Amino acid sequence: MYAIIETGGKQYRVQPGDELKIEKLAIEENDQVSFDKVLLVGSDDDVKVGTPHVEGASVKGTVLTNGKNKKLIVFKYKNKTKYRRFRGHRQPFSLVRIDSIDG
């Protein structure tokens, strides 16, 4: 069984046992999380497509860790004007293990 969920403005195809690196959730580590924005639920013989979401479907998971990605370097430069800006950015994320798909 698989599902397509929406979280953090992105869509993910998930199955039980998968580990996802998603936009940071305001949930502590080892706590349960439920995704209610399920766009599609499918199995070997049946597919349910939502308009836009599947009614009564949810995906449950566990937050394994919260952290930050590797640093991205943002460098702005304009030729012949002595304009240089050097910044770094580390995007926060949550690592979630998918436990079950209900629907």
MODA-V282158 format. One record per helix or strand of 3 or more residues. SS is the DSSP state (a for helix, b for strand). FROM is the first residue (numbers start at 1). TO is the last residue. If there is no record, write none. Layout:
ss->SS from->FROM to->TO
ss->SS from->FROM to->TO
This chain:
ss->b from->2 to->7
ss->b from->10 to->15
ss->b from->19 to->23
ss->b from->32 to->35
ss->b from->38 to->42
ss->b from->47 to->49
ss->b from->58 to->68
ss->b from->72 to->78
ss->b from->83 to->89
ss->b from->92 to->102
